[in-house]
Amino acid sequence: MTHHLISGGAGFIGANLATSLLKDGHRVLAIDDLSRGRIETIHHLTNNPNFDFRQADCADRDALDAAIGEAEGITDVWHMAANSDIPAGIADPRIDLHQTFMTTFAILEVMKAREIPNLHFASSSAIYGDFGETMIHEDIGPLLPISNYGAMKLASEAQIRAAVEAFLSRADIFRFPNVIGVPATHGVILDFVHKLRNTPEELQVLGNGTQQKAYLHVDDLVRAMRHIAEIPGRYQLFNIGPTDDGVTVSMIAETVRDVASPSASIIFGEESRGWVGDVPRFRYSVDRLINTGWEPSLSSQEAVQRAVAEIVAQEMGR
């Protein structure tokens, strides 16, 4: 039985990861400041004797260390804590500095002091920037993120790489695109569902709907992360995603409309991107990961269709 610490453990991905680890008999300590995560996402885990939750700011080294307290035998930290609201980070860069980079810095300080050997880090496709129609692979460069979120994820990767040289036994870097599913706390599908709940007769869409991206269901993401963590190596860096070129925002809007409010009209904007820092189109290579024997169970389209049904049920009870 391995003891795992999940930062951001009450968030969307953290809650799904905790569920998976507990199912396989591991111990999990989840830490979250609840600024983005919610207690409701982990309520189903609280009766499991191998699960513990503690509220703390993961960017505060002393608070984080105090939250870990006397927990013994932690060998793996899954660093999921970050700002998930990219537009908010554009409006106030200090949000990403604190929630995305300083959480990484503090976690590494605590891991060094406590001699915790293994770090698994949720990075992002946002670190690449806008490569247009060019296929994005792990060795492409230069890396030119266009959002504060992407910049702080890239800075975190650099800090982790230095820590591998200094004291970490292992670090895995997971670069993934849009992740969807439940319990949904943010994202385009949830935004569309909320809009249709408030105005069932029309759906306003940011941008002209041609934005095209890969979408990964959270179940596939968790499988991929745990698969990578079993691959021998001191420093592993992988893109994670589906094998297709993604789907358009118009397809997502139509799918949500058809399930949540079939008579609604869809009103698109005029811009090719939804907000400052949005990458409107990208093509994502996951060949490195596929060559290790992993493959996604759902395409982008299938992931969207499944997630729409799940999120509509979550938010509208159907």
N, C-alpha and C positions, 0 to 999 in steps of 0.2 A: 504494500500500500504506500503510494507516494503522497506527500503533502504538498499541495499547490496553493499559491497565493495568486488571486486575480485582482488586479487593480481595475477600477471601473466595473466591479463585479455585479453591480445592480443595473448595469446598462444592458442594451439589447444583445450585443454579442457576448458580453461577460456572463449574462444569465444563461444563455444557451450553452456556452462552454462549460460552466459550472455543472449544468444538468448532465452533460455528456461525461464529464470526469467522475461525478458521483455515481452515475449508472454503472461505471466500470470499477467501483469500489474504492476510489481514491478519496483522500481528505481534501477539503477545499476551505480556504479562508478568503472570503470576498471583502474587499475594502472599497468604499465609494463615498464621495462627499454628498451625493444625492442632488447635485446641481443639475445633472442631466439624467442620471439613473433614477429609478423609482423602486421603492420597497415592494410594490406590487409585482414587479418582474421576478422577484426571487421568493415570493410568499410560499410557493409550492415546495421550496427546498428547506424551509425553516424547521421542519420536524425531522429532518435527516440528521442523525447523530454525528455524521462525518462532515457536516456543513456548519460554518460559523460566519456571521456577518458583523462587521464593525464599521461605523461611520467615521470617516476622517478625510481630510484634504491630502491627497496623495502628493501634492506639490510642496507640502510642509514636511520636511525631513523628520522633525521631532514628533509631529502629530502622527505621521506614518509609522515611525518606530514604536511609539506608544500603543498604537492600534494593534500592531503585531504582538506586542507584549511578550508573554511567556510561551507563545506558540512555538512548538518544537518540531524539528525535523523537516522544515520547509526546504525543498530542493529546487523547486521550479517557480518562477514568477512569470505570469502571463500578463503583460502590460497592455491593457485595453483602455485605460483612462485617457481621455482626450476631449477637446471641444468637438462636438459633432455638427455644430451650426456654422457652416462656412461663411454665409453672409454676415453673421454676428462678428466673426473674426475679422472680416474686412472693415466693418464699422469701427471696431475697437481692437487693434492688434494685441493689446495686453491680454485679451481672453485666450488667444492661442499660445502666447508666451507662457502664461500661467498654467492653463489646463493641459496643453499638449507638450510643451518642452520642459517646463519646470517639474512636471510629474516624472518625466524620464530622468532628469538630473537627480531628484530626490530619491527615486527608487534605486538608482545605481549607487548612491551614497549608502543607503541602508543595506543593500545587498553586499557591498564591500565590507561594511562593519560587521555584518552577521555571517559572512562567508557563505552566502547563498550562491550556488554555482551557475544556475541555468536561467537564462532570460529568453522569453518568447515575446516578440514585439509586433503589435498591430500597426504596421505602417500603411501606406496608401498609394494608389496610382497618382495621386495629386503631386507627388514629389517630382514627377517627370516634366510637368508643364504641358504645353500645347504642341504636339508633334503632328497635328493635322491627320492626314491619311497614312502616315508612316507607321508601320507595325512597331509597337513598343516592346522591347525585350529588356532583360535585366542589365545588359551591358551597354545600352544606348546612352548617349550623352551629347553635349553637357546637360545636366539636370537643371532646369530653369522653372521652378514652380511659379504659378501666377496667382496663388492665394496664400494668405498668411498661414492657413492650416497646412498647406503643402510645404511651406518653408520650415515650419516648426517640426513637421514630421521628418523632413530631410535632416534638419539639425539634430534631431533625436537619433536618427540612424548613425550620423557621424559620431555622436557621443558614445553610442553603444559600441561602435567599431573600435574606438579608442579603449573602451573598458575591456574588450576582449583581449587586447594586448596587455593590459595592466593586471586584470584579476579575474574576469569571468572565465569559467570553464567552457561555456557554450552560449551562443546567441543565435536565434533564428529571427529573420526579418520577413514578415509577411506583407507583401504589397498587393492590395486587393482593390477592386473597383467598388461600385455601388452594391451594398449588401442589403438584402430585403428579406422580410419574413416577420414573424412575431416573437416576442412582444414588441411591436413597433413603437418607437419613441420619436422618430424624426424621419425625414425623407420625402421624396416626391409623391409616392403612393399615399402616405398618410396625409400629406398636405391636400391632395386632390379629394380624398375622402372627407376631410374636414370641410373643405369648400362646398362640396355637394351636400353635406349635412346642413350647412348654413344657408346655402342658396341652391335648392334642388333643381331649379329651372335652368341654371347655366353653370359652366365650369370655366373660370378664367385661368389661362395658362401663361406663365412667364416665358417669353420667347416664342418663336414661330413654329415650334413643334418638330423642327428638323434635327434637333440635337440628338445624337446617336451614341449610345454608350453600352458597355457590357453590364449585365446585372447578374449577381450571384446570390443564390438562396443561402440563408444563414446555415442551414444544415450541411450544405456542401462546404461552406467555409470552415466550419468546426472540424469536419472530417479531414479537410486539407491541412489545417494547422496541426492537428494531432498526428497526421501522417508525416509531415515534415519533421516534427519533434522526435520521430523514431529513426530518422535517417542519420547515420553516423557522420560526424563532422563538428568542427569547432565554431564555424561561422557559416550559416546557411542563409541565402537570400533568394526568395522565390516570388514571382508574380503568381497570384491565385485568381482564377476566374473561369468563365465558360470558354469553350473553344470556338465560339461564333463571334461575329462582329457587333453584336448587341442589337438593341431595338431603339426606336425613336420615341421621343417624348409624346408625339401624337398617338403612337400605338398604346402607350401607357394610359394616356388620358381617355382614349376610347374604351380601353378595357375596364378602367375604373367606372366610367360613365355607364357602360352596359350592365355592370353588376350593381352599382349603388343607386343610380338614378337614370334609367334608360331613356327617358324623354328629354333629358337636359341637352342644351346646345353647348358646343365647345367654342370658346372665343380665344384665339391665339393672339400673341403679341407680334411685333414686327422684327425684333432683334434675333440674331442667330444664336445668342446665348441668353441664359435665363437671368444671370446676375454677374457682377464683377467677380472675377476669379473662377467662373464656370468654364470648364473645357467642353466646348460644344460637341466635339467628335473625337473619338480615339479608337484605335485598333490595338488590341492587347494580346501579346503572345504569352501563352502558358506552356510552351513546348518543354521548357526545362522541368516543370513539375510533372507533366504528362509522361516524360521519359523516366520518371521514378516509379511509375506504376499506378499513379492516382489519376482519376478522371471524374469530371462532374457528372452528377446524375440528371441534372436539368440544364437545358439551354437557357439563354437569356429570356426568350419568349415564354418558355414553360415556367421559369422562376417567377416572372412577372405575373402570369396567370394564377399561379398558386398563391403568391403573396397577396395579390389583390383580394382573392377569396378569403384569405386568413385575416387581413386587416379590416375588410368590411365587416366580417363577423366580430372582430374585436371591438370596433368602434360603433357599429350600428346594430349589433346583435342579430345578424342574419348571415 
